[in-house]
Amino acid sequence: EVFTKARRLHMAASGWALSGLIGGGQAAIGLIYDDSYASGGWMLQLLAVMAWFSTPESTNSSASLACGFPRWVAAANLAKLIGMCVLLPLGYHFGGFHGALVGYAASELFRYATSTIGVYQRGLFTLKQDLEFSAVVLVASLAAHSLVEFLEARGVSAIIQSISVFGLVSAIWARWLFPYVGQALRKVRGRQAA
């Protein structure tokens, strides 16, 4: 129960932040860099997708360590290495640099799958929670990406695009984040009152 509650906060906060990067990566690159780096937006988006899959994996690995099973952490890292050895050359063969980057990102799925099996054997069932949050990440990312394309087609500046993505993604994630924000505010008020 403690693991599920702690993991839920971690997944919600990470999902919120990464949804913004996945959906608004192009706007973020436009905000920080000049037009010569515009092609870097898809790379940021792809790496943010990879980071999403490492979010539940990191909690799984922490749980395996806490339960005294570090071999599952080693097995998960080995699985990612195997995935990289297989997918990087395949990706490069079929898609050059772009394909190799996709292969690198996809190798994170090997580590995630292995760590999920490890915690499942300890009686920690994480898949339902992972699917729930992944669905929210998908919806928020697609909505943000569509918004960026819509605004970019109308010549809206990167800063307005970024602010719009922040607002949209925050609105989508509010249901999952609001309980934690409320708890934090109550703690702050309690400390101020004391």
Secondary structure as UniProt FT lines:
FT   HELIX           2..32
FT   HELIX           35..40
FT   HELIX           41..66
FT   TURN            67..68
FT   HELIX           70..106
FT   HELIX           108..121
FT   TURN            122..123
FT   HELIX           127..153
FT   TURN            154..155
FT   HELIX           158..193
//
